[in-house]
Amino acid sequence: MPFSLNRRSVVLSAAALAACGRNEIPADTLRVGVTDLPDSLDPARGELSAAALIYYQVHAGLTDYGPDGELAPGLAESWSVSPDGLVWTFTLREELAWSDGRPLTAHDIVWSAQRLVDPAESFSDLGDFYAVENARAALAGEVTPQALGVTALNDRMVSFRLTTPLGLFPVLMREFYPVPRHQIERLGDDWIEPEYWVSSGAYTIASVSTSAISLSRNPHYYGRSSVAIPRIDVLSVRDDATRVRLFRAGELDLAQSPPANQIAFLRGELGDRLRGFEAPILRYLKLNHARSPLDQRANRIMLSRAVDRDFIAREIYAGAASPAPGVLKGSPNTPPPAPDSFQFSRPLEIRTTTGMGERVAVALADDWRRIGVETEILVSYPTDLYQAVDAGNFDIAVAGFNRGLKSDPFFMLDPFGPSGFAANFNWVDDEFAAIMQAARAENDPALRAQTYFSAEARLLQQAAIVTLAHERAHWLVEPRVTGTRASVQPMLWRNLGLADRRA
């Protein structure tokens, strides 16, 4: 089910919200303004990053995010791994049920996993689900999905056979969302329509429009006793300033991502209603390694050394970000020393989008002019920028990603590894790939973290990318919203409450 938003739908939705009036705030409803809605409510089809936020609410993972954002039981109450690290076994909670009351068993887990590798059914990025035996072959059509290495040992136990050890497998299973076989086989693609919707998350889909989704509390959710808010209305407003206006008008209780260039102003205007959170958000530069002079390591290092990251964080982000000498926060790694010599035979083109990216590009152009490197800035729409990068038609691109609640170092470095979603700048490094593979295989979190520091060191040594800033995530939060944590973004709405119950 695709969703879209235009100016008219934003105005109509905002008007509908405003019609309620500030004195008629629904006492049992959380009103959330987000940047976008999922391109599909089916986790095997959704590809936009916006899908994750809604999936957290309506789907339940095999494992889960705890209130502190760390790994916690989900549909599975426990799990274990074989001595060789190749077989993970998960034990489901007792008496699990879908939102329509039908039992949810290990056989549903197996069927959902097989559907995820069925090329006729799945459009999403499988990530490290590829580590499951025969996953790659199934997706390529070389074997049937039934050959996937996932087996129901009984109604409550399911095993996953891997081709290589993957210590992070339970962490990855937080976003493996089983789906209702009985509805999909009966209805096909229509199963995601609100009238047919069945899921296992804290909320179900009550209604959907082009710019809004309404959620209702799932009476059969395994953690239903702790879900305090009966209803959630989610409004998609792509314009950051419009979301802020709706929040300030009292029409939203939560608003995602206020304009980055207004954080200082909003902090003065809204006080503690503006919340900032440490988050796995990285702003960086893609360097096209296939183009001269960026194919020379010395030139890449010099570009990195010349960047004034403190200025970018302090002046452009107005303190809403911290300088990023590397990918990982708190890392002992630093960029390599300046080279003895470097040479740029032509101006470099910096591709970016409007807003913050354009301001960053202007600062970079000034930094590099100081070392004799001339630049040209090309500002375009995001889709045009993505297409240019994918086609290799760029020198330097201002880029970034937000990993949501995924704080493990894996999720910050893996995008740059083999088959990573950000690995589209013509850099291939066998040593980096080998270190990343060793980190994936490590079961001990402390040892795994040290291995990721080694992988980052290699990335920086080669100046594969130029890191700029670690951005903070910001949300606008009304005082009536309770249960928020200073260390975790308010993205798990099942953990929140509403203090004001007046009609």
Residue pairs with C-beta under 8 A, 6 or more apart in sequence:
1 40
1 41
1 42
1 192
1 193
1 208
2 39
2 40
3 36
3 37
3 38
3 39
3 208
3 210
3 211
3 236
4 210
5 36
5 37
5 210
5 211
5 236
5 237
5 238
6 210
9 209
9 210
9 211
10 211
10 237
10 238
10 239
10 242
12 211
13 209
13 211
13 212
13 235
13 237
14 235
14 237
14 242
14 246
14 251
17 31
17 235
17 246
17 251
17 252
18 249
18 251
20 26
20 251
22 249
22 250
24 503
25 250
25 480
25 500
25 502
26 231
26 503
27 498
27 500
27 501
27 502
27 503
28 229
28 230
28 231
28 498
28 501
29 229
29 230
29 231
29 232
29 233
29 498
30 229
30 231
30 232
30 233
30 253
30 254
30 481
30 493
30 496
30 498
31 232
31 233
31 235
31 251
31 252
31 253
31 254
32 232
32 233
32 234
32 235
32 252
32 253
32 254
32 255
32 256
32 493
33 234
33 235
33 237
33 243
33 246
33 247
33 252
33 254
33 255
33 256
34 50
34 53
34 234
34 235
34 236
34 237
34 256
35 50
35 236
35 237
35 238
35 240
35 243
35 256
35 257
36 48
36 50
36 236
36 238
37 50
37 54
37 211
37 212
37 213
37 234
37 236
38 46
38 48
38 50
38 51
38 54
38 55
39 45
39 46
39 47
39 48
39 50
39 51
40 46
40 47
40 51
40 123
40 192
41 54
41 58
41 192
41 197
41 205
41 208
42 179
42 189
42 191
42 192
43 51
43 55
43 59
43 124
43 175
43 177
43 179
44 115
44 116
44 121
44 122
44 123
44 124
44 179
45 122
45 123
45 124
46 55
46 124
47 123
47 124
47 125
49 402
49 404
52 175
52 404
53 256
53 404
53 491
54 213
54 234
55 175
55 177
55 201
56 65
56 201
56 405
56 491
56 492
56 493
57 201
57 202
57 203
57 215
57 232
57 493
57 494
58 199
58 201
58 202
58 203
58 204
58 205
58 215
59 177
59 178
59 179
59 199
59 200
59 201
60 74
60 75
60 177
60 178
60 199
60 200
60 201
60 202
60 221
60 222
61 74
61 75
61 173
61 174
61 175
61 176
61 177
62 74
62 75
62 76
62 90
62 109
62 173
62 174
62 176
62 178
63 71
63 72
63 73
63 74
63 76
63 79
63 90
63 170
63 171
63 173
63 174
64 71
64 72
64 73
64 74
64 174
65 71
65 72
65 174
65 405
65 492
66 72
67 485
67 488
67 492
67 495
68 485
68 487
68 488
69 405
69 407
69 487
69 488
71 170
71 171
71 174
73 93
74 173
74 174
75 92
75 93
75 96
75 104
75 109
75 178
75 200
75 222
76 90
76 91
76 92
76 93
76 173
77 91
77 92
77 93
78 90
78 91
79 88
79 89
79 90
79 91
79 170
80 88
80 89
81 87
81 88
81 89
81 169
81 443
82 88
82 89
84 165
85 162
85 165
85 166
85 167
85 441
85 443
86 161
86 162
86 163
86 164
86 165
87 159
87 160
87 161
87 162
88 159
88 160
88 162
88 169
88 170
89 153
89 157
89 158
89 159
89 160
90 109
90 157
90 158
90 159
90 160
90 173
91 156
91 157
92 104
92 105
92 106
92 109
92 155
92 156
92 157
92 158
93 222
94 156
95 103
96 103
96 104
96 105
96 200
96 222
97 103
97 104
97 200
97 220
98 104
98 180
98 182
98 198
98 199
98 200
98 220
99 197
99 198
99 199
99 200
99 204
99 218
99 219
99 220
99 221
100 180
100 183
100 198
100 220
101 220
102 180
102 182
102 198
103 155
104 178
104 200
105 152
105 155
105 156
106 152
106 153
106 154
106 155
106 156
106 157
106 158
107 152
107 155
108 178
108 180
108 181
109 150
109 152
109 158
109 178
110 150
110 151
110 152
110 158
111 181
112 176
112 177
112 178
112 179
112 181
113 129
113 132
113 148
113 150
113 160
113 176
114 138
114 145
114 146
114 148
114 150
115 121
115 122
115 145
115 179
115 184
116 122
116 124
116 126
116 129
116 176
117 126
117 129
117 132
117 134
117 135
117 138
117 139
117 145
117 148
118 138
118 139
118 145
119 138
119 139
119 140
119 141
122 139
125 421
126 135
126 139
127 172
128 166
128 168
128 169
128 172
128 414
128 440
129 135
129 172
129 176
130 136
130 419
131 162
131 163
131 164
131 166
131 169
131 440
132 148
132 149
132 150
132 160
132 161
132 162
132 163
133 148
133 149
133 161
133 162
133 163
134 143
134 147
134 148
134 149
135 148
135 149
137 143
137 147
138 144
138 145
138 147
138 148
149 160
149 161
149 162
149 163
150 158
150 159
150 160
150 161
151 158
151 159
151 161
152 158
153 159
160 169
162 169
164 437
164 440
164 441
165 440
165 441
165 443
166 172
166 440
166 441
167 440
167 441
167 442
167 443
167 444
167 448
168 408
168 410
168 440
168 448
171 408
171 410
177 201
178 200
179 191
179 199
180 191
180 198
180 199
180 200
182 198
183 191
183 196
183 198
184 191
187 196
190 196
191 197
191 198
192 205
193 208
194 205
194 206
194 207
194 208
197 204
197 205
198 204
199 205
199 218
200 218
200 220
200 221
200 222
201 218
201 221
202 217
202 218
202 221
202 223
202 224
202 227
202 493
202 494
203 215
203 216
203 217
203 218
203 221
203 227
203 232
203 493
203 494
204 215
204 216
204 217
204 218
205 213
205 214
205 215
205 216
206 214
206 215
206 216
206 231
207 213
207 214
208 214
211 235
211 236
211 237
212 233
212 234
212 235
212 236
213 233
213 234
214 231
214 232
214 233
214 234
215 231
215 232
215 233
215 234
216 230
216 231
217 224
217 227
217 229
217 230
217 231
218 224
218 227
221 227
221 494
223 494
226 494
226 495
227 494
228 483
228 496
228 497
228 498
229 493
229 494
229 496
229 497
229 498
232 493
235 246
235 252
237 243
237 246
240 257
240 258
240 259
241 259
241 262
243 252
243 255
243 256
243 257
243 258
243 476
244 255
244 258
244 259
244 262
244 266
244 476
246 252
246 255
247 255
247 476
247 478
248 270
252 476
252 478
253 477
253 478
253 480
253 481
253 498
254 475
254 476
254 477
254 478
254 481
254 490
255 475
255 476
256 475
257 473
257 474
257 475
258 266
258 274
258 474
258 476
259 355
260 317
260 320
260 355
260 356
260 471
260 474
261 316
261 318
261 355
261 356
261 359
263 274
263 276
263 317
263 318
263 319
263 320
263 474
264 318
264 319
264 320
266 274
266 476
267 274
270 476
273 476
273 477
273 478
273 479
274 474
274 475
274 476
274 477
275 474
275 475
275 476
275 477
275 484
275 486
275 490
276 320
276 472
276 473
276 474
277 472
277 473
277 474
277 475
277 486
277 487
277 488
277 489
278 329
278 472
278 473
278 487
279 402
279 403
279 404
279 471
279 472
279 473
279 489
280 402
280 403
280 404
280 406
280 407
280 411
280 412
281 400
281 401
281 402
281 403
281 470
281 471
281 472
281 473
282 324
282 327
282 400
282 401
282 412
282 467
282 469
282 470
282 471
283 321
283 324
283 360
283 398
283 399
283 400
283 467
283 468
283 469
283 470
283 471
284 324
284 327
284 399
284 400
284 465
284 466
284 467
284 468
285 303
285 364
285 396
285 397
285 398
285 399
285 465
285 466
285 467
285 468
286 389
286 394
286 396
286 397
286 399
286 422
286 424
286 425
286 465
287 294
287 300
287 303
287 395
287 396
287 425
287 427
287 463
287 464
287 465
287 466
288 294
288 392
288 394
288 395
288 396
288 425
288 426
289 295
289 425
289 426
289 427
289 464
290 392
290 426
291 395
292 345
293 299
293 343
293 344
293 345
293 346
294 300
294 348
294 395
294 396
296 342
296 343
297 339
297 462
297 463
298 339
298 340
298 341
298 342
299 342
299 343
299 344
300 462
300 463
300 464
300 466
301 335
301 336
301 338
301 339
301 342
301 463
302 338
302 339
302 342
302 371
303 368
303 373
303 396
303 463
303 466
304 335
304 463
304 466
304 467
305 335
305 337
305 338
306 367
306 368
306 370
306 371
306 373
307 364
307 367
307 466
307 468
308 363
308 367
309 323
309 324
309 325
309 467
309 468
309 469
310 323
311 363
312 321
312 323
312 360
312 363
312 468
312 469
313 319
313 321
313 322
313 323
313 469
315 363
316 356
316 359
316 360
316 363
317 356
317 469
317 471
320 471
320 472
320 474
321 469
321 470
321 471
321 472
322 329
322 469
322 470
322 472
323 469
323 470
324 467
324 468
324 469
324 470
325 333
325 334
325 335
325 467
326 333
326 334
326 335
326 456
326 460
326 467
327 412
327 413
327 416
327 456
327 459
327 460
327 467
328 409
328 412
328 413
328 452
328 453
328 456
329 470
331 453
331 456
332 453
333 453
333 456
333 457
333 460
334 460
335 460
335 463
336 460
336 461
336 463
344 372
344 373
344 374
347 373
347 374
347 375
347 376
348 368
348 373
348 374
348 375
348 376
348 395
348 396
349 375
349 376
349 377
349 378
349 394
349 395
349 396
350 361
350 364
350 365
350 375
350 376
350 377
350 378
350 395
350 396
350 397
350 398
351 378
351 380
351 385
351 388
351 389
351 394
351 395
351 396
351 397
351 398
352 358
352 360
352 361
352 377
352 378
352 379
352 380
352 385
352 397
352 398
353 379
353 380
353 381
353 382
353 385
353 398
354 379
357 398
358 377
358 379
360 398
360 468
361 377
361 379
361 398
362 377
364 375
364 398
365 375
365 377
368 374
368 375
369 375
380 388
385 397
388 394
388 397
389 397
389 399
389 424
389 425
390 424
392 426
397 425
399 422
400 471
401 415
401 421
401 422
402 471
402 473
403 411
403 412
404 489
404 491
405 488
405 489
405 491
405 492
409 439
409 448
409 449
409 452
409 453
409 456
410 439
410 440
410 448
410 452
413 436
413 452
413 455
413 456
413 459
414 420
414 436
415 421
415 422
415 423
416 422
416 423
416 427
416 432
416 459
416 464
416 465
417 423
417 432
417 433
417 436
418 428
418 433
418 436
425 464
425 465
427 462
427 464
429 458
429 462
429 464
431 458
432 455
432 458
432 459
432 462
432 464
435 451
435 454
435 455
435 458
436 455
438 451
439 448
439 451
439 452
439 454
439 455
442 448
442 451
459 465
473 489
475 489
475 490
477 484
477 490
479 499
480 498
480 499
480 500
481 490
481 496
481 497
481 498
481 499
482 496
482 497
482 498
482 499
483 495
483 496
483 497
484 490
484 496
490 496
